[in-house]
Amino acid sequence: MVDEIIMKQEFDDTMQYRECKSNSFVKPIGFEDFHSRCIIDFIDFQSLPDGDYKYICVYQDHSTKFCILRPLTSNKAKKVADVLLDIFCLFGAPVILQTDKHRDFRKEMLCILRETWPDLNIIYEKSQHRKSQKNIEHTKQDVENILITWMQDNMTSKWSEGLRFVQFIKNKVHYLGTKKSSFNEMFGTDPQTHLSSNILSDKVLQEITLENSASEIDKSIAESSKQNKKRKHREDRQDVNEKFEIQTKKYKKLSNGQCVGTKGSSVRIKVIDLSRKFREPRYITAVILRRTDDGFYQLGCKSGILDELYIISQFTLCSENLLSLNDVPKCKRISLETALEQSVGNGQNYFK
């Protein structure tokens, strides 16, 4: 039953994302950093009290959608302030706290908080933004549905005991917009409920028994973490290389569609100012010797064959053939820096 509620919630999140996307005229809320803007609201459970508990406090971060649920015996300012103090001491106080409660309630709650915590500086704001109000109403509805389903599955009316599980279920659901869960947005990783995870391998899990000491498990975790770091490093390098190859192929495809010279065409290689010494030319005249299958060009000048391969964006075609293939020494390979030094005073100086 809880899985069905989660599937329904993911569907509702998808519809909410599409609706928010279509309503592009709504101005975005500022303060998108974690815990800079939070919302507090209440769910009325007076019709189904659990002992002295009659309300549910719903505290949600606007940026990550991470929610905290607490049972309340009353929705008075004193009880709410006690819950907020626990949350603030755990996560810190937000810059702005939104609530639909009336002004007297906000003022009284702020006074109570500052009596206990004099250095606390927080701004209370009435929930007026459509998007934030819709998010908290959506969260309240999900919490109520999941909680009722949990009570039915466990055949109990003590909903205060199920809030911690409802909070966990709500925070681990993935959102369509971010493709992450609120738990992941908050802590940078998905929640784990058992030993079987990325930290410990299956072989290590099979060897773990109730008699294993904590030091042995810590040693296994440290070794597995070391292996995971090496594996992640290899995957990152492989990912970078794959992206580089994709970009290279894309650029070569674009370059092949441009007008390029053929073997024997004269070109000018532009020299980067940082690598050019004083009185050295800005351009070097060269000639196309051949074009490789990968789309690179081998060039040569009067001093010899350049040892690097070039792409079309690194040179420009000359309107006339200033050099011929016979002008290039076939048995001599040089670098661009050497060609620059030897080109001073030989008529290859081209200035703008």
N, C-alpha and C positions, 0 to 999 in steps of 0.2 A: 504493500500500500504506500509506504514512504517513497519507493522508487517511482510510483505513478505520480505522486505529488511533485517529485523532482523533475520528471519529464514535462509535466504541465508547467512547472515554473520556467524551465528552459524555453518552452514554446511562448510563454507570456513575455519572457525577456526578449525573444526574437521580435515579437509584435511590437513591444515597446520601443525597441531599437529602430524598427522601420518607421514607426510613427514619429519618433523624435527626429529621425533623419528627414522625413518629409516636411516637418514643421521647422523649416530652416529660418523662419523669422524670429524664433525665440532666441534672445540674447544669452550667451553662455555666462555661467557664474564664474567670477574670479576666484582666486585662491584655490588652485587645483592641486596644491601640494598636500601630502598626507597630513591628516588631522588639522588642517587649517580651518575647515568649516565642517561642523557636525550638526546633526539633527536629532532631537529627542521628541518622542511621542509616546502615547500610551494606548494599550489595548484593554478595553473594559471587559473583565471576566466576573462581574458581580453576579451574573446569572448562574455561574458555575464556580463558586468559591472553593478554594483549596485550603481549608482551615481558616487562618486569618488573611491569607493572600487573596486579593480581589482584582488586582491590576498587573499588567505586564509593562515594564519600562523597556522601550525600544530605542537604543542609542546607535546611530549609524554615521559612519564617516562618509562625507559626500564624494570624496575622490575615489576611494577604493571600494565603497559599498560594504565595507566590513561592519557587521552589526554585533551588538552586545545586548543580551536579554537578561533582565533581572526581574524577579517577582516582587510585588509591592503589596503591603497591607493597606496602603492609602496613597492617593495621588496628591497629597498635600505637599507643600514646598519643603518641609523638614525631611520627610521620607525620601523625596526625590534628591535633595541635596546630599544625603548620606550615600546614595547610590553613585551620584556624580563624583563625589570625593574619591571613592574606590577606583573609579575608572580613570580619573585624572592622575591619581598617584601611580597608576599602572602604565598609562600611555601618554600622560601629559595633558595639559588643558588646551583646547582648540582656541584659535583666534576669534572665531565667531560660532556661537551656539544658537541654532534656530529652534523655535518652538511655537506651537499654535496657542499656547496658554496666554491668558490675558496679562495686561501690563503689571497689575498688582502682584500676580504670582511670580513673574520674572524678577521684579524688584525684591520681593521677599526672599526668593531663593538666592539671589546674588548677595544679599546681606548676610544670610546664613553661611554661605560659602566663604565670604571674606572674614567672618568672625573666626572661623576655624583656620582659614588659610589667608592671612592678611596680605601676602605678596601676590595673591591670585589676581590677574588682570584679564578679563574676558568681556566680550561684547555679546549682548543678547539681542536677537533679532527675530521679529515675527516672520514666519514662513509665508512669503509672498511670491516667491519665484515658482512658476508652474512646474518646471522640471523637477526641482528638489522636492516639492510637495507630492508630485506624482510618484517619485521614487520611494518616499517613506510610506505612502499609502500602499504601494505595491509590496513593499517589504512586510508591512503589517498583515496584509492578506495572506502572504505566503507563510508567515509565522503561524498564524491562526490555523490554516489548513494543515500544515505539517504537524502541529501540536495535537490537533484533534485526531489525526490519523495515528500518531504515536500512542495516544491514550487508548484508542480502539485496539491496536495491535498488542499492547501490553495489558489490556483489560484493567485499567486503573483510572481513577479520577484525580490523582495527585499530579496535576499538570506542572506544578512548580518543580518537581523532580525531573520532568522531561525537557525543561527549557534549555538545559546545557546541551542536550543532544540535538534539539531543534536548531540551536545556535550553530553547532558544528555542521549540520546538514546544510543550512542556509549559506554558510560561508565557504563551503567547498564546491558549490555549483559554479560552473563556468558560464561567463557572460559572452554574448555574441560579439559585442563591440570590442572588448579587450582580448577575447579568447583566453582569458585567465579567470581563476576563481578569486573571490575576495581575500581568501586566506593567502593565495599566492601573491596577490598585490601587496598584502601587508607584510609577509615574512619572506617572500622571494622563493618559496617552494610549496609544493602541494602537500596537504596533510597526510601523515602516515598513521595507520592504526595497528600495524603489526610489524614484526621483525623483517618480513620479506619485503625488501625495498632495494633501491639502488646502492645503499650503503654496504649491505652484506650480500655476499654471493650465496647461491644455493648450496654449494659445498660447505661453506662455513655454517649455514643454518642447520644442516643435517648433523654437524658435529656438536652443536650446542645442546647441552642437556641441563637439567635443573641443578646438577652438581657443578656446572661451570662457574668459575669465579668471575667477578666483574672485571678483573685485570685481564683475563684471557679474552673476554669479549671486547674490551677496549683495544687490545692488541690487534684483534681481527678487524675491528672497525678502522684502525689507523692504517693497516696494510691495504684494506680495500679502498680506503679514501685515496691512498697514494696511487694505486692502480687506476682509479677513476680519473684522477687529475691527469695522468699520462695519456689515458684514452681520450679525454676531452681535449687535451692539447693537440693530439694527432687529428681528431675530428675537426678542430678549428682550423688547423693548417690545410687540411684537405678541402674544407669549405671555402677558404680564401683562394686556394688554387683553382677550384672549380669556377668560382665567380670571376676570377681573372681570365680563365679560358673563355668563358661566355662573353665577357666584354671584348676580348681580343677578336673572337670570331665575328661579333657584331660589328666591330669597327672595320674589320677586313672586308666584310660584306658591303659596308657603306663605301669603303675606299675603292672596291672593285668597280663600283658604278660610276666613279669619276673618270675624267679624261686623263690618262696616264701616258707617259712616254714609252718608247720601245728601246730596244737595245741600240746603243749608239747615240741616244738623245742626250743633249747637254742639259745639266741642271745646276741649280745654285743651292748649296746647303747653308742654312742660316745658323750662325754660331751664337750660342747663348752668351750674354754679356758677362755673366759671372765667370765663365771659363775662358773668356778672351782677354789676353794681355794687352798692354798699351801698344798702340800702333799696329796691332794685328787686325786683319780684315774682318768685317762683319759677315761676309759671305765667302764661300770657297766654291770655285767652279769645278764641277766633276762631270763624269759621263756614266750613263747606265751601262753596266757590264752584263748583267743578267737579272732575271726576275725568278725568284724561287716559287715552288709550288704552294708555299704558305702565304704568298703575297708580299714577301719582303724583297728589297732591292739591294743588290751589291753594286757599290759605286767605286769609281777610281778617279784619281787626279794625276797631275804631272809628276807628283812625287811617288806615286805607287797606288796599290789597291788598299782601300780603307778596310780595316779589319772588322768593322761593325756592319750589321745589316740595317737598313733604313726602311721606314714606311713612308707613304706618299705625303703625309703631313709634315715631314721633316725637310722636304726640299720642294723647290718650284722649278717648273720647266722653263728653259730659255727659249726665246723666240728664234734664235739662230744656233747652229751647231758651233760652239766655241772650242770644243775639244773633240778629238776623234779617238777611236779605240787604239790606234797605233801610238797615241801620245802617252798612254799609260804603261809604265813598266810592269810586265806580267809577273816577274819573279820577286817583286818587292811588296811586302805588306806593311802598312804603317797605321798609326792611330790618327784620329782627327787632330789631336794636339800637335803631333809631329808635322802633319800637313799644314797646320796654321803657322808654325815656326818657319817652315821652309817656303811658305808662300809670300812672306814679307819681301816686297821689292821685285816680285817676278810677274807683276801685271795682273794679279788676281785680287787686288784690293777693290772692293765695291762698297762705296759709302752712299748713305742716303742723302 
